[in-house]
């Protein structure tokens, strides 16, 4: 069973994504902020992390900086899922992001399908 960590401060979205990925047979852990996300990355060792960028306290950008510089964490694929427009190429090139989607443009079903595609073998870095 693939393990996914959802890092999202919006409780409604967090529960919606958790339910979707649980129904898709993922082992799911959640974090409501960036600090909890980092701690759970270390303890849970997910196969992929879905990360919001804009969160109070430790933001998704802060998480990306920490992960990029931590050999224990920097091999875990990060899938940025946000509603802010960001330079996807910059996120991939300079922040260690493997994948990027705008939440508003995709349903949970679409996102689950992308995650399944990503965690299957022979996947390379791409902007989806």
N, C-alpha and C positions, 0 to 999 in steps of 0.2 A: 504494500500500500504506500503510495507516494505521500510525503509530508509537505504541508503548506503552512506558512505563517502569514497571517493577514495583519498588517499594521495600518490601522485606520482609526481616527478619532471620532468619526461620526458613528454613533452606536447603532443607528438604524441600518446604515450601509454595512457595517461590520457584521451584524447578525444576518443580513440578507446574503452576503457573500459566504459567511460561515455555513449557513443552511445549504446553499447551492453546492459548495465544495464537499460538504458532508454527504449530501445526496449522490454526489459523483464518486463516492468511495475514497475520498482523500482523508488522511488523518490531519485534522485541522487544529491549530493553536491560534489564538488571537492576542493582539496587543493594542491598547488604546492610545499609546503614545510611543515616541521614538525610543525612549530609555527602556521601556518594557520590551520593545521590539529587539533591541540589541541583546538584552539579557536572555530573551527566549531564543534568539538565533544561537547563542552559545549553548544553552541547555537542551533545546529541542532538535537542533541540527536539521532544519528543514531542507527539502529538495529544491524549494523555490520560495521566495518572499514576495508578496504583493505589498507594495509600499506607497502610502499617500505621501505627498511632499509637504503640504501645508498642515502642520499640527502645532499646538501650543507646546512650549517648553523645548524639548529636543525635536526639531523638525525632521522631515524626511531628508532634507539636504544634509543636516547634521549626521543622520544615520549613514548616508552615503559616504561622507568623509571618513567616519569611523570605520566602516566596513572596508573601504578601499585601502586603508592603512593597517588592517589587521589580518595577518596571514591565516588566522584561524577562521575568519569569516569571508574573506574576499573571493573565495571560489563558489560561494552560494549565489546562484543567479538571482538578480533583483529585477522585478517586474514593477516599474513605476506605473501606478494607476491613480491619476489625479484629474482634477477639473481645472487646473491652471494651465495656460499655454506655456510650455517650456520649449526650449530649443532641444529637440530630441537628439539631434546629432551631437550637440555638446554633452548631453547627459550620457550618451553612449561612449563618446571619446574621452571625456575628462572626469566623469563621475563614477565610472564602473557599472553603469546601468546596462543590463542586457536587453531589456524590452521596455516599451513605453506605449501607453494608451491613455486617451482622454476618457474618463468615466462616462461623461455625458453622451458619448458616441456609441456606446456598447451596452448590451444587456448582460446580466450575469451569465446567461447561457453562452453568449459570444466570448466572454472573458474566460469561462471554464474551458471552452473549446481551444482557445489560444494557449492556455496553461497546459492542457493535455498535449498539444502540439509541441510546446517548448520542452517539456520534460521527456519527450520521446528521444531516442538516440539520434545522433547525427544532426543536432541543432546547433546553429552558429548564431553569433550576435546579429540581431536584426531589429529594425524599427517596424513595429506592426501597427 
